[in-house]
Amino acid sequence: MPTLIIHGEDDQIVPIDAAGRASAALIPGSVLKTYPGAPHGITDTHKDQLNADLLAFIQG
């Protein structure tokens, strides 16, 4: 199953190593996309980049 994991590198609520990178290591063939300096709320702070990445993954 194609799986995209997107995580902000500066997430103070759910640290990237404990969640994003750990999830990517557990899901074979997954794609981890990180946003440098991005906080926990990337759906608000990085919505344009997030939407573009989601569409690219779905279309790809």
Steps between C-alpha positions, in 0.01 A plus 500: 500500500656833401557705814607862527621626836538877537650647814630837613861487614432744787187327634522549878177308574581180309876493432601383154725219626224354720234513231592591142830316472379212717190456282707508183727229639201279584312536169682332211520716188361809671609849400603742776484867409625746759452873521803679646405730787133401481297469822228253597223691321624463142143480372477869586856632476602312185165431334607592147810279511304222670223507239753498215685205653177307558384556142840403359499178704145411396573570133840334505 
